[in-house]
Amino acid sequence: MMISISWDQPATLIDLDGKTPVIGSILECVKHFSLFKPFAKEQARILLTRPVFREGRRTRTWILNPDEIQRLVERLEAEIKAAQ
């Protein structure tokens, strides 16, 4: 399932190693995530400013996990490819 989030929604990309977070839009966070090496991707999370509904959960959540961020990377790549 693709998470429906507007690219301009404010968000923060954080990692579990304590590096400086990326504060910006979902689009900026996803672009930064796409450049990470596999180990860094495993440690990354995106903190949302508005929670989203996710399949299999009864409540909305504020944090996106690496697999969900990767799906957003794939969505971005598909949108770029479709625009060409």
mmCIF file of the N, C-alpha and C atoms, coordinates in Angstrom:
data_MODEL
# 
_entry.id   MODEL 
# 
loop_
_atom_site.group_PDB 
_atom_site.id 
_atom_site.type_symbol 
_atom_site.label_atom_id 
_atom_site.label_alt_id 
_atom_site.label_comp_id 
_atom_site.label_asym_id 
_atom_site.label_entity_id 
_atom_site.label_seq_id 
_atom_site.pdbx_PDB_ins_code 
_atom_site.Cartn_x 
_atom_site.Cartn_y 
_atom_site.Cartn_z 
_atom_site.occupancy 
_atom_site.B_iso_or_equiv 
_atom_site.pdbx_formal_charge 
_atom_site.auth_seq_id 
_atom_site.auth_comp_id 
_atom_site.auth_asym_id 
_atom_site.auth_atom_id 
_atom_site.pdbx_PDB_model_num 
ATOM 1   N N  . MET A 1 1  ? 0.838  -1.188 0.000   1.00 0.00 ? 1  MET A N  1 
ATOM 2   C CA . MET A 1 1  ? 0.000  0.000  0.000   1.00 0.00 ? 1  MET A CA 1 
ATOM 3   C C  . MET A 1 1  ? 0.878  1.245  0.000   1.00 0.00 ? 1  MET A C  1 
ATOM 4   N N  . MET A 1 2  ? 0.534  2.189  -0.842  1.00 0.00 ? 2  MET A N  1 
ATOM 5   C CA . MET A 1 2  ? 1.288  3.441  -0.924  1.00 0.00 ? 2  MET A CA 1 
ATOM 6   C C  . MET A 1 2  ? 0.692  4.433  0.069   1.00 0.00 ? 2  MET A C  1 
ATOM 7   N N  . ILE A 1 3  ? 1.555  5.034  0.844   1.00 0.00 ? 3  ILE A N  1 
ATOM 8   C CA . ILE A 1 3  ? 1.114  6.039  1.803   1.00 0.00 ? 3  ILE A CA 1 
ATOM 9   C C  . ILE A 1 3  ? 0.874  7.333  1.051   1.00 0.00 ? 3  ILE A C  1 
ATOM 10  N N  . SER A 1 4  ? -0.299 7.917  1.249   1.00 0.00 ? 4  SER A N  1 
ATOM 11  C CA . SER A 1 4  ? -0.645 9.151  0.561   1.00 0.00 ? 4  SER A CA 1 
ATOM 12  C C  . SER A 1 4  ? -0.292 10.347 1.448   1.00 0.00 ? 4  SER A C  1 
ATOM 13  N N  . ILE A 1 5  ? 0.831  10.983 1.104   1.00 0.00 ? 5  ILE A N  1 
ATOM 14  C CA . ILE A 1 5  ? 1.293  12.155 1.839   1.00 0.00 ? 5  ILE A CA 1 
ATOM 15  C C  . ILE A 1 5  ? 1.681  13.199 0.800   1.00 0.00 ? 5  ILE A C  1 
ATOM 16  N N  . SER A 1 6  ? 1.280  14.422 1.035   1.00 0.00 ? 6  SER A N  1 
ATOM 17  C CA . SER A 1 6  ? 1.634  15.520 0.152   1.00 0.00 ? 6  SER A CA 1 
ATOM 18  C C  . SER A 1 6  ? 3.136  15.779 0.245   1.00 0.00 ? 6  SER A C  1 
ATOM 19  N N  . TRP A 1 7  ? 3.792  15.977 -0.902  1.00 0.00 ? 7  TRP A N  1 
ATOM 20  C CA . TRP A 1 7  ? 5.239  16.205 -0.920  1.00 0.00 ? 7  TRP A CA 1 
ATOM 21  C C  . TRP A 1 7  ? 5.643  17.464 -0.152  1.00 0.00 ? 7  TRP A C  1 
ATOM 22  N N  . ASP A 1 8  ? 4.734  18.418 -0.009  1.00 0.00 ? 8  ASP A N  1 
ATOM 23  C CA . ASP A 1 8  ? 5.108  19.656 0.677   1.00 0.00 ? 8  ASP A CA 1 
ATOM 24  C C  . ASP A 1 8  ? 4.796  19.651 2.179   1.00 0.00 ? 8  ASP A C  1 
ATOM 25  N N  . GLN A 1 9  ? 4.300  18.530 2.693   1.00 0.00 ? 9  GLN A N  1 
ATOM 26  C CA . GLN A 1 9  ? 4.035  18.454 4.134   1.00 0.00 ? 9  GLN A CA 1 
ATOM 27  C C  . GLN A 1 9  ? 5.348  18.574 4.905   1.00 0.00 ? 9  GLN A C  1 
ATOM 28  N N  . PRO A 1 10 ? 5.402  19.432 5.932   1.00 0.00 ? 10 PRO A N  1 
ATOM 29  C CA . PRO A 1 10 ? 6.610  19.539 6.757   1.00 0.00 ? 10 PRO A CA 1 
ATOM 30  C C  . PRO A 1 10 ? 6.889  18.214 7.475   1.00 0.00 ? 10 PRO A C  1 
ATOM 31  N N  . ALA A 1 11 ? 8.175  17.879 7.576   1.00 0.00 ? 11 ALA A N  1 
ATOM 32  C CA . ALA A 1 11 ? 8.583  16.633 8.216   1.00 0.00 ? 11 ALA A CA 1 
ATOM 33  C C  . ALA A 1 11 ? 10.032 16.750 8.680   1.00 0.00 ? 11 ALA A C  1 
ATOM 34  N N  . THR A 1 12 ? 10.460 15.762 9.458   1.00 0.00 ? 12 THR A N  1 
ATOM 35  C CA . THR A 1 12 ? 11.842 15.716 9.936   1.00 0.00 ? 12 THR A CA 1 
ATOM 36  C C  . THR A 1 12 ? 12.378 14.309 9.737   1.00 0.00 ? 12 THR A C  1 
ATOM 37  N N  . LEU A 1 13 ? 13.506 14.210 9.037   1.00 0.00 ? 13 LEU A N  1 
ATOM 38  C CA . LEU A 1 13 ? 14.189 12.937 8.844   1.00 0.00 ? 13 LEU A CA 1 
ATOM 39  C C  . LEU A 1 13 ? 15.196 12.784 9.977   1.00 0.00 ? 13 LEU A C  1 
ATOM 40  N N  . ILE A 1 14 ? 15.036 11.726 10.754  1.00 0.00 ? 14 ILE A N  1 
ATOM 41  C CA . ILE A 1 14 ? 15.930 11.472 11.890  1.00 0.00 ? 14 ILE A CA 1 
ATOM 42  C C  . ILE A 1 14 ? 16.576 10.110 11.705  1.00 0.00 ? 14 ILE A C  1 
ATOM 43  N N  . ASP A 1 15 ? 17.659 9.872  12.436  1.00 0.00 ? 15 ASP A N  1 
ATOM 44  C CA . ASP A 1 15 ? 18.235 8.534  12.458  1.00 0.00 ? 15 ASP A CA 1 
ATOM 45  C C  . ASP A 1 15 ? 18.498 8.136  13.898  1.00 0.00 ? 15 ASP A C  1 
ATOM 46  N N  . LEU A 1 16 ? 18.634 6.855  14.099  1.00 0.00 ? 16 LEU A N  1 
ATOM 47  C CA . LEU A 1 16 ? 18.789 6.335  15.452  1.00 0.00 ? 16 LEU A CA 1 
ATOM 48  C C  . LEU A 1 16 ? 20.208 6.484  15.977  1.00 0.00 ? 16 LEU A C  1 
ATOM 49  N N  . ASP A 1 17 ? 21.149 6.940  15.110  1.00 0.00 ? 17 ASP A N  1 
ATOM 50  C CA . ASP A 1 17 ? 22.529 7.170  15.546  1.00 0.00 ? 17 ASP A CA 1 
ATOM 51  C C  . ASP A 1 17 ? 22.726 8.554  16.119  1.00 0.00 ? 17 ASP A C  1 
ATOM 52  N N  . GLY A 1 18 ? 21.716 9.420  16.012  1.00 0.00 ? 18 GLY A N  1 
ATOM 53  C CA . GLY A 1 18 ? 21.801 10.740 16.594  1.00 0.00 ? 18 GLY A CA 1 
ATOM 54  C C  . GLY A 1 18 ? 22.438 11.801 15.716  1.00 0.00 ? 18 GLY A C  1 
ATOM 55  N N  . LYS A 1 19 ? 22.549 11.548 14.411  1.00 0.00 ? 19 LYS A N  1 
ATOM 56  C CA . LYS A 1 19 ? 23.077 12.575 13.510  1.00 0.00 ? 19 LYS A CA 1 
ATOM 57  C C  . LYS A 1 19 ? 22.084 13.729 13.405  1.00 0.00 ? 19 LYS A C  1 
ATOM 58  N N  . THR A 1 20 ? 22.558 14.844 12.879  1.00 0.00 ? 20 THR A N  1 
ATOM 59  C CA . THR A 1 20 ? 21.717 16.030 12.724  1.00 0.00 ? 20 THR A CA 1 
ATOM 60  C C  . THR A 1 20 ? 20.520 15.699 11.845  1.00 0.00 ? 20 THR A C  1 
ATOM 61  N N  . PRO A 1 21 ? 19.309 16.030 12.286  1.00 0.00 ? 21 PRO A N  1 
ATOM 62  C CA . PRO A 1 21 ? 18.120 15.731 11.484  1.00 0.00 ? 21 PRO A CA 1 
ATOM 63  C C  . PRO A 1 21 ? 17.994 16.660 10.277  1.00 0.00 ? 21 PRO A C  1 
ATOM 64  N N  . VAL A 1 22 ? 17.242 16.205 9.283   1.00 0.00 ? 22 VAL A N  1 
ATOM 65  C CA . VAL A 1 22 ? 16.903 17.034 8.133   1.00 0.00 ? 22 VAL A CA 1 
ATOM 66  C C  . VAL A 1 22 ? 15.491 17.542 8.384   1.00 0.00 ? 22 VAL A C  1 
ATOM 67  N N  . ILE A 1 23 ? 15.340 18.840 8.504   1.00 0.00 ? 23 ILE A N  1 
ATOM 68  C CA . ILE A 1 23 ? 14.031 19.437 8.742   1.00 0.00 ? 23 ILE A CA 1 
ATOM 69  C C  . ILE A 1 23 ? 13.623 20.138 7.461   1.00 0.00 ? 23 ILE A C  1 
ATOM 70  N N  . GLY A 1 24 ? 12.496 19.721 6.912   1.00 0.00 ? 24 GLY A N  1 
ATOM 71  C CA . GLY A 1 24 ? 12.023 20.297 5.654   1.00 0.00 ? 24 GLY A CA 1 
ATOM 72  C C  . GLY A 1 24 ? 10.704 19.679 5.262   1.00 0.00 ? 24 GLY A C  1 
ATOM 73  N N  . SER A 1 25 ? 10.533 19.481 3.972   1.00 0.00 ? 25 SER A N  1 
ATOM 74  C CA . SER A 1 25 ? 9.314  18.851 3.474   1.00 0.00 ? 25 SER A CA 1 
ATOM 75  C C  . SER A 1 25 ? 9.534  17.349 3.341   1.00 0.00 ? 25 SER A C  1 
ATOM 76  N N  . ILE A 1 26 ? 8.446  16.618 3.167   1.00 0.00 ? 26 ILE A N  1 
ATOM 77  C CA . ILE A 1 26 ? 8.548  15.176 2.901   1.00 0.00 ? 26 ILE A CA 1 
ATOM 78  C C  . ILE A 1 26 ? 9.453  14.952 1.699   1.00 0.00 ? 26 ILE A C  1 
ATOM 79  N N  . LEU A 1 27 ? 9.287  15.776 0.665   1.00 0.00 ? 27 LEU A N  1 
ATOM 80  C CA . LEU A 1 27 ? 10.093 15.630 -0.547  1.00 0.00 ? 27 LEU A CA 1 
ATOM 81  C C  . LEU A 1 27 ? 11.585 15.723 -0.229  1.00 0.00 ? 27 LEU A C  1 
ATOM 82  N N  . GLU A 1 28 ? 11.982 16.717 0.542   1.00 0.00 ? 28 GLU A N  1 
ATOM 83  C CA . GLU A 1 28 ? 13.394 16.868 0.901   1.00 0.00 ? 28 GLU A CA 1 
ATOM 84  C C  . GLU A 1 28 ? 13.888 15.685 1.733   1.00 0.00 ? 28 GLU A C  1 
ATOM 85  N N  . CYS A 1 29 ? 13.076 15.241 2.659   1.00 0.00 ? 29 CYS A N  1 
ATOM 86  C CA . CYS A 1 29 ? 13.457 14.105 3.500   1.00 0.00 ? 29 CYS A CA 1 
ATOM 87  C C  . CYS A 1 29 ? 13.620 12.831 2.678   1.00 0.00 ? 29 CYS A C  1 
ATOM 88  N N  . VAL A 1 30 ? 12.698 12.604 1.750   1.00 0.00 ? 30 VAL A N  1 
ATOM 89  C CA . VAL A 1 30 ? 12.755 11.410 0.905   1.00 0.00 ? 30 VAL A CA 1 
ATOM 90  C C  . VAL A 1 30 ? 13.985 11.464 -0.005  1.00 0.00 ? 30 VAL A C  1 
ATOM 91  N N  . LYS A 1 31 ? 14.286 12.642 -0.551  1.00 0.00 ? 31 LYS A N  1 
ATOM 92  C CA . LYS A 1 31 ? 15.479 12.779 -1.400  1.00 0.00 ? 31 LYS A CA 1 
ATOM 93  C C  . LYS A 1 31 ? 16.749 12.481 -0.606  1.00 0.00 ? 31 LYS A C  1 
ATOM 94  N N  . HIS A 1 32 ? 16.851 12.988 0.609   1.00 0.00 ? 32 HIS A N  1 
ATOM 95  C CA . HIS A 1 32 ? 18.015 12.700 1.448   1.00 0.00 ? 32 HIS A CA 1 
ATOM 96  C C  . HIS A 1 32 ? 18.103 11.204 1.757   1.00 0.00 ? 32 HIS A C  1 
ATOM 97  N N  . PHE A 1 33 ? 16.981 10.615 2.116   1.00 0.00 ? 33 PHE A N  1 
ATOM 98  C CA . PHE A 1 33 ? 16.943 9.188  2.435   1.00 0.00 ? 33 PHE A CA 1 
ATOM 99  C C  . PHE A 1 33 ? 17.436 8.360  1.255   1.00 0.00 ? 33 PHE A C  1 
ATOM 100 N N  . SER A 1 34 ? 17.043 8.745  0.037   1.00 0.00 ? 34 SER A N  1 
ATOM 101 C CA . SER A 1 34 ? 17.418 7.964  -1.144  1.00 0.00 ? 34 SER A CA 1 
ATOM 102 C C  . SER A 1 34 ? 18.929 7.929  -1.355  1.00 0.00 ? 34 SER A C  1 
ATOM 103 N N  . LEU A 1 35 ? 19.651 8.885  -0.797  1.00 0.00 ? 35 LEU A N  1 
ATOM 104 C CA . LEU A 1 35 ? 21.106 8.940  -0.941  1.00 0.00 ? 35 LEU A CA 1 
ATOM 105 C C  . LEU A 1 35 ? 21.850 8.150  0.126   1.00 0.00 ? 35 LEU A C  1 
ATOM 106 N N  . PHE A 1 36 ? 21.161 7.735  1.164   1.00 0.00 ? 36 PHE A N  1 
ATOM 107 C CA . PHE A 1 36 ? 21.790 7.016  2.267   1.00 0.00 ? 36 PHE A CA 1 
ATOM 108 C C  . PHE A 1 36 ? 22.291 5.644  1.831   1.00 0.00 ? 36 PHE A C  1 
ATOM 109 N N  . LYS A 1 37 ? 23.328 5.191  2.520   1.00 0.00 ? 37 LYS A N  1 
ATOM 110 C CA . LYS A 1 37 ? 23.805 3.812  2.348   1.00 0.00 ? 37 LYS A CA 1 
ATOM 111 C C  . LYS A 1 37 ? 22.845 2.899  3.108   1.00 0.00 ? 37 LYS A C  1 
ATOM 112 N N  . PRO A 1 38 ? 22.844 1.601  2.781   1.00 0.00 ? 38 PRO A N  1 
ATOM 113 C CA . PRO A 1 38 ? 21.885 0.682  3.411   1.00 0.00 ? 38 PRO A CA 1 
ATOM 114 C C  . PRO A 1 38 ? 21.851 0.739  4.943   1.00 0.00 ? 38 PRO A C  1 
ATOM 115 N N  . PHE A 1 39 ? 23.008 0.799  5.597   1.00 0.00 ? 39 PHE A N  1 
ATOM 116 C CA . PHE A 1 39 ? 23.001 0.843  7.061   1.00 0.00 ? 39 PHE A CA 1 
ATOM 117 C C  . PHE A 1 39 ? 22.289 2.089  7.566   1.00 0.00 ? 39 PHE A C  1 
ATOM 118 N N  . ALA A 1 40 ? 22.557 3.228  6.938   1.00 0.00 ? 40 ALA A N  1 
ATOM 119 C CA . ALA A 1 40 ? 21.920 4.479  7.356   1.00 0.00 ? 40 ALA A CA 1 
ATOM 120 C C  . ALA A 1 40 ? 20.416 4.432  7.105   1.00 0.00 ? 40 ALA A C  1 
ATOM 121 N N  . LYS A 1 41 ? 20.004 3.794  6.003   1.00 0.00 ? 41 LYS A N  1 
ATOM 122 C CA . LYS A 1 41 ? 18.568 3.670  5.719   1.00 0.00 ? 41 LYS A CA 1 
ATOM 123 C C  . LYS A 1 41 ? 17.870 2.875  6.815   1.00 0.00 ? 41 LYS A C  1 
ATOM 124 N N  . GLU A 1 42 ? 18.521 1.834  7.313   1.00 0.00 ? 42 GLU A N  1 
ATOM 125 C CA . GLU A 1 42 ? 17.923 1.012  8.371   1.00 0.00 ? 42 GLU A CA 1 
ATOM 126 C C  . GLU A 1 42 ? 17.690 1.820  9.645   1.00 0.00 ? 42 GLU A C  1 
ATOM 127 N N  . GLN A 1 43 ? 18.507 2.844  9.858   1.00 0.00 ? 43 GLN A N  1 
ATOM 128 C CA . GLN A 1 43 ? 18.431 3.654  11.074  1.00 0.00 ? 43 GLN A CA 1 
ATOM 129 C C  . GLN A 1 43 ? 17.516 4.874  10.941  1.00 0.00 ? 43 GLN A C  1 
ATOM 130 N N  . ALA A 1 44 ? 17.044 5.154  9.720   1.00 0.00 ? 44 ALA A N  1 
ATOM 131 C CA . ALA A 1 44 ? 16.288 6.386  9.461   1.00 0.00 ? 44 ALA A CA 1 
ATOM 132 C C  . ALA A 1 44 ? 14.796 6.241  9.766   1.00 0.00 ? 44 ALA A C  1 
ATOM 133 N N  . ARG A 1 45 ? 14.207 7.350  10.171  1.00 0.00 ? 45 ARG A N  1 
ATOM 134 C CA . ARG A 1 45 ? 12.769 7.461  10.386  1.00 0.00 ? 45 ARG A CA 1 
ATOM 135 C C  . ARG A 1 45 ? 12.357 8.867  9.960   1.00 0.00 ? 45 ARG A C  1 
ATOM 136 N N  . ILE A 1 46 ? 11.106 9.027  9.557   1.00 0.00 ? 46 ILE A N  1 
ATOM 137 C CA . ILE A 1 46 ? 10.581 10.357 9.285   1.00 0.00 ? 46 ILE A CA 1 
ATOM 138 C C  . ILE A 1 46 ? 9.495  10.651 10.303  1.00 0.00 ? 46 ILE A C  1 
ATOM 139 N N  . LEU A 1 47 ? 9.654  11.777 10.966  1.00 0.00 ? 47 LEU A N  1 
ATOM 140 C CA . LEU A 1 47 ? 8.667  12.267 11.924  1.00 0.00 ? 47 LEU A CA 1 
ATOM 141 C C  . LEU A 1 47 ? 7.754  13.226 11.175  1.00 0.00 ? 47 LEU A C  1 
ATOM 142 N N  . LEU A 1 48 ? 6.465  12.932 11.170  1.00 0.00 ? 48 LEU A N  1 
ATOM 143 C CA . LEU A 1 48 ? 5.483  13.729 10.437  1.00 0.00 ? 48 LEU A CA 1 
ATOM 144 C C  . LEU A 1 48 ? 4.908  14.845 11.293  1.00 0.00 ? 48 LEU A C  1 
ATOM 145 N N  . THR A 1 49 ? 4.414  15.883 10.652  1.00 0.00 ? 49 THR A N  1 
ATOM 146 C CA . THR A 1 49 ? 3.719  16.942 11.381  1.00 0.00 ? 49 THR A CA 1 
ATOM 147 C C  . THR A 1 49 ? 2.224  16.663 11.449  1.00 0.00 ? 49 THR A C  1 
ATOM 148 N N  . ARG A 1 50 ? 1.749  15.781 10.550  1.00 0.00 ? 50 ARG A N  1 
ATOM 149 C CA . ARG A 1 50 ? 0.355  15.327 10.579  1.00 0.00 ? 50 ARG A CA 1 
ATOM 150 C C  . ARG A 1 50 ? 0.362  13.807 10.485  1.00 0.00 ? 50 ARG A C  1 
ATOM 151 N N  . PRO A 1 51 ? -0.277 13.134 11.404  1.00 0.00 ? 51 PRO A N  1 
ATOM 152 C CA . PRO A 1 51 ? -0.266 11.669 11.376  1.00 0.00 ? 51 PRO A CA 1 
ATOM 153 C C  . PRO A 1 51 ? -1.037 11.123 10.180  1.00 0.00 ? 51 PRO A C  1 
ATOM 154 N N  . VAL A 1 52 ? -0.676 9.903  9.770   1.00 0.00 ? 52 VAL A N  1 
ATOM 155 C CA . VAL A 1 52 ? -1.333 9.251  8.637   1.00 0.00 ? 52 VAL A CA 1 
ATOM 156 C C  . VAL A 1 52 ? -1.906 7.908  9.073   1.00 0.00 ? 52 VAL A C  1 
ATOM 157 N N  . PHE A 1 53 ? -2.963 7.492  8.371   1.00 0.00 ? 53 PHE A N  1 
ATOM 158 C CA . PHE A 1 53 ? -3.516 6.157  8.589   1.00 0.00 ? 53 PHE A CA 1 
ATOM 159 C C  . PHE A 1 53 ? -2.647 5.155  7.860   1.00 0.00 ? 53 PHE A C  1 
ATOM 160 N N  . ARG A 1 54 ? -2.433 4.013  8.475   1.00 0.00 ? 54 ARG A N  1 
ATOM 161 C CA . ARG A 1 54 ? -1.631 2.972  7.844   1.00 0.00 ? 54 ARG A CA 1 
ATOM 162 C C  . ARG A 1 54 ? -2.341 1.646  7.992   1.00 0.00 ? 54 ARG A C  1 
ATOM 163 N N  . GLU A 1 55 ? -2.200 0.841  6.968   1.00 0.00 ? 55 GLU A N  1 
ATOM 164 C CA . GLU A 1 55 ? -2.834 -0.473 6.943   1.00 0.00 ? 55 GLU A CA 1 
ATOM 165 C C  . GLU A 1 55 ? -2.361 -1.314 8.127   1.00 0.00 ? 55 GLU A C  1 
ATOM 166 N N  . GLY A 1 56 ? -3.305 -1.986 8.755   1.00 0.00 ? 56 GLY A N  1 
ATOM 167 C CA . GLY A 1 56 ? -2.963 -2.854 9.871   1.00 0.00 ? 56 GLY A CA 1 
ATOM 168 C C  . GLY A 1 56 ? -2.889 -2.156 11.217  1.00 0.00 ? 56 GLY A C  1 
ATOM 169 N N  . ARG A 1 57 ? -3.152 -0.860 11.244  1.00 0.00 ? 57 ARG A N  1 
ATOM 170 C CA . ARG A 1 57 ? -3.114 -0.122 12.511  1.00 0.00 ? 57 ARG A CA 1 
ATOM 171 C C  . ARG A 1 57 ? -4.464 0.524  12.757  1.00 0.00 ? 57 ARG A C  1 
ATOM 172 N N  . ARG A 1 58 ? -4.860 0.535  13.994  1.00 0.00 ? 58 ARG A N  1 
ATOM 173 C CA . ARG A 1 58 ? -6.161 1.115  14.342  1.00 0.00 ? 58 ARG A CA 1 
ATOM 174 C C  . ARG A 1 58 ? -6.102 2.627  14.482  1.00 0.00 ? 58 ARG A C  1 
ATOM 175 N N  . THR A 1 59 ? -4.924 3.163  14.723  1.00 0.00 ? 59 THR A N  1 
ATOM 176 C CA . THR A 1 59 ? -4.794 4.607  14.908  1.00 0.00 ? 59 THR A CA 1 
ATOM 177 C C  . THR A 1 59 ? -3.805 5.181  13.900  1.00 0.00 ? 59 THR A C  1 
ATOM 178 N N  . ARG A 1 60 ? -3.845 6.489  13.745  1.00 0.00 ? 60 ARG A N  1 
ATOM 179 C CA . ARG A 1 60 ? -2.883 7.154  12.872  1.00 0.00 ? 60 ARG A CA 1 
ATOM 180 C C  . ARG A 1 60 ? -1.523 7.170  13.552  1.00 0.00 ? 60 ARG A C  1 
ATOM 181 N N  . THR A 1 61 ? -0.472 7.281  12.759  1.00 0.00 ? 61 THR A N  1 
ATOM 182 C CA . THR A 1 61 ? 0.873  7.285  13.322  1.00 0.00 ? 61 THR A CA 1 
ATOM 183 C C  . THR A 1 61 ? 1.647  8.511  12.847  1.00 0.00 ? 61 THR A C  1 
ATOM 184 N N  . TRP A 1 62 ? 2.638  8.879  13.632  1.00 0.00 ? 62 TRP A N  1 
ATOM 185 C CA . TRP A 1 62 ? 3.451  10.066 13.381  1.00 0.00 ? 62 TRP A CA 1 
ATOM 186 C C  . TRP A 1 62 ? 4.812  9.740  12.784  1.00 0.00 ? 62 TRP A C  1 
ATOM 187 N N  . ILE A 1 63 ? 5.175  8.474  12.751  1.00 0.00 ? 63 ILE A N  1 
ATOM 188 C CA . ILE A 1 63 ? 6.521  8.088  12.320  1.00 0.00 ? 63 ILE A CA 1 
ATOM 189 C C  . ILE A 1 63 ? 6.441  7.112  11.152  1.00 0.00 ? 63 ILE A C  1 
ATOM 190 N N  . LEU A 1 64 ? 7.283  7.353  10.135  1.00 0.00 ? 64 LEU A N  1 
ATOM 191 C CA . LEU A 1 64 ? 7.409  6.427  9.017   1.00 0.00 ? 64 LEU A CA 1 
ATOM 192 C C  . LEU A 1 64 ? 8.697  5.634  9.194   1.00 0.00 ? 64 LEU A C  1 
ATOM 193 N N  . ASN A 1 65 ? 8.600  4.336  8.992   1.00 0.00 ? 65 ASN A N  1 
ATOM 194 C CA . ASN A 1 65 ? 9.743  3.442  9.116   1.00 0.00 ? 65 ASN A CA 1 
ATOM 195 C C  . ASN A 1 65 ? 10.481 3.339  7.783   1.00 0.00 ? 65 ASN A C  1 
ATOM 196 N N  . PRO A 1 66 ? 11.684 2.751  7.772   1.00 0.00 ? 66 PRO A N  1 
ATOM 197 C CA . PRO A 1 66 ? 12.479 2.692  6.549   1.00 0.00 ? 66 PRO A CA 1 
ATOM 198 C C  . PRO A 1 66 ? 11.761 2.079  5.344   1.00 0.00 ? 66 PRO A C  1 
ATOM 199 N N  . ASP A 1 67 ? 11.005 1.008  5.550   1.00 0.00 ? 67 ASP A N  1 
ATOM 200 C CA . ASP A 1 67 ? 10.307 0.392  4.412   1.00 0.00 ? 67 ASP A CA 1 
ATOM 201 C C  . ASP A 1 67 ? 9.259  1.333  3.828   1.00 0.00 ? 67 ASP A C  1 
ATOM 202 N N  . GLU A 1 68 ? 8.624  2.103  4.667   1.00 0.00 ? 68 GLU A N  1 
ATOM 203 C CA . GLU A 1 68 ? 7.614  3.064  4.207   1.00 0.00 ? 68 GLU A CA 1 
ATOM 204 C C  . GLU A 1 68 ? 8.277  4.252  3.488   1.00 0.00 ? 68 GLU A C  1 
ATOM 205 N N  . ILE A 1 69 ? 9.414  4.672  3.995   1.00 0.00 ? 69 ILE A N  1 
ATOM 206 C CA . ILE A 1 69 ? 10.149 5.756  3.335   1.00 0.00 ? 69 ILE A CA 1 
ATOM 207 C C  . ILE A 1 69 ? 10.621 5.275  1.964   1.00 0.00 ? 69 ILE A C  1 
ATOM 208 N N  . GLN A 1 70 ? 11.075 4.029  1.889   1.00 0.00 ? 70 GLN A N  1 
ATOM 209 C CA . GLN A 1 70 ? 11.516 3.475  0.611   1.00 0.00 ? 70 GLN A CA 1 
ATOM 210 C C  . GLN A 1 70 ? 10.372 3.461  -0.399  1.00 0.00 ? 70 GLN A C  1 
ATOM 211 N N  . ARG A 1 71 ? 9.170  3.175  0.040   1.00 0.00 ? 71 ARG A N  1 
ATOM 212 C CA . ARG A 1 71 ? 8.015  3.217  -0.879  1.00 0.00 ? 71 ARG A CA 1 
ATOM 213 C C  . ARG A 1 71 ? 7.781  4.641  -1.382  1.00 0.00 ? 71 ARG A C  1 
ATOM 214 N N  . LEU A 1 72 ? 8.044  5.640  -0.532  1.00 0.00 ? 72 LEU A N  1 
ATOM 215 C CA . LEU A 1 72 ? 7.934  7.030  -0.979  1.00 0.00 ? 72 LEU A CA 1 
ATOM 216 C C  . LEU A 1 72 ? 9.025  7.365  -1.997  1.00 0.00 ? 72 LEU A C  1 
ATOM 217 N N  . VAL A 1 73 ? 10.228 6.809  -1.814  1.00 0.00 ? 73 VAL A N  1 
ATOM 218 C CA . VAL A 1 73 ? 11.302 6.986  -2.802  1.00 0.00 ? 73 VAL A CA 1 
ATOM 219 C C  . VAL A 1 73 ? 10.843 6.409  -4.140  1.00 0.00 ? 73 VAL A C  1 
ATOM 220 N N  . GLU A 1 74 ? 10.258 5.226  -4.111  1.00 0.00 ? 74 GLU A N  1 
ATOM 221 C CA . GLU A 1 74 ? 9.778  4.588  -5.337  1.00 0.00 ? 74 GLU A CA 1 
ATOM 222 C C  . GLU A 1 74 ? 8.650  5.400  -5.975  1.00 0.00 ? 74 GLU A C  1 
ATOM 223 N N  . ARG A 1 75 ? 7.777  5.965  -5.162  1.00 0.00 ? 75 ARG A N  1 
ATOM 224 C CA . ARG A 1 75 ? 6.707  6.826  -5.685  1.00 0.00 ? 75 ARG A CA 1 
ATOM 225 C C  . ARG A 1 75 ? 7.301  8.045  -6.372  1.00 0.00 ? 75 ARG A C  1 
ATOM 226 N N  . LEU A 1 76 ? 8.297  8.667  -5.745  1.00 0.00 ? 76 LEU A N  1 
ATOM 227 C CA . LEU A 1 76 ? 8.952  9.842  -6.325  1.00 0.00 ? 76 LEU A CA 1 
ATOM 228 C C  . LEU A 1 76 ? 9.615  9.480  -7.652  1.00 0.00 ? 76 LEU A C  1 
ATOM 229 N N  . GLU A 1 77 ? 10.326 8.371  -7.685  1.00 0.00 ? 77 GLU A N  1 
ATOM 230 C CA . GLU A 1 77 ? 10.980 7.944  -8.923  1.00 0.00 ? 77 GLU A CA 1 
ATOM 231 C C  . GLU A 1 77 ? 9.956  7.697  -10.028 1.00 0.00 ? 77 GLU A C  1 
ATOM 232 N N  . ALA A 1 78 ? 8.828  7.086  -9.689  1.00 0.00 ? 78 ALA A N  1 
ATOM 233 C CA . ALA A 1 78 ? 7.776  6.833  -10.680 1.00 0.00 ? 78 ALA A CA 1 
ATOM 234 C C  . ALA A 1 78 ? 7.178  8.137  -11.190 1.00 0.00 ? 78 ALA A C  1 
ATOM 235 N N  . GLU A 1 79 ? 6.980  9.096  -10.307 1.00 0.00 ? 79 GLU A N  1 
ATOM 236 C CA . GLU A 1 79 ? 6.433  10.392 -10.715 1.00 0.00 ? 79 GLU A CA 1 
ATOM 237 C C  . GLU A 1 79 ? 7.409  11.137 -11.623 1.00 0.00 ? 79 GLU A C  1 
ATOM 238 N N  . ILE A 1 80 ? 8.695  11.062 -11.319 1.00 0.00 ? 80 ILE A N  1 
ATOM 239 C CA . ILE A 1 80 ? 9.700  11.733 -12.159 1.00 0.00 ? 80 ILE A CA 1 
ATOM 240 C C  . ILE A 1 80 ? 9.737  11.073 -13.537 1.00 0.00 ? 80 ILE A C  1 
ATOM 241 N N  . LYS A 1 81 ? 9.705  9.751  -13.540 1.00 0.00 ? 81 LYS A N  1 
ATOM 242 C CA . LYS A 1 81 ? 9.746  9.012  -14.812 1.00 0.00 ? 81 LYS A CA 1 
ATOM 243 C C  . LYS A 1 81 ? 8.507  9.328  -15.649 1.00 0.00 ? 81 LYS A C  1 
ATOM 244 N N  . ALA A 1 82 ? 7.340  9.407  -15.018 1.00 0.00 ? 82 ALA A N  1 
ATOM 245 C CA . ALA A 1 82 ? 6.091  9.692  -15.737 1.00 0.00 ? 82 ALA A CA 1 
ATOM 246 C C  . ALA A 1 82 ? 6.070  11.118 -16.305 1.00 0.00 ? 82 ALA A C  1 
ATOM 247 N N  . ALA A 1 83 ? 6.786  12.024 -15.666 1.00 0.00 ? 83 ALA A N  1 
ATOM 248 C CA . ALA A 1 83 ? 6.800  13.422 -16.105 1.00 0.00 ? 83 ALA A CA 1 
ATOM 249 C C  . ALA A 1 83 ? 7.754  13.653 -17.283 1.00 0.00 ? 83 ALA A C  1 
ATOM 250 N N  . GLN A 1 84 ? 8.625  12.681 -17.542 1.00 0.00 ? 84 GLN A N  1 
ATOM 251 C CA . GLN A 1 84 ? 9.603  12.852 -18.623 1.00 0.00 ? 84 GLN A CA 1 
ATOM 252 C C  . GLN A 1 84 ? 9.044  12.551 -19.967 1.00 0.00 ? 84 GLN A C  1 
# 
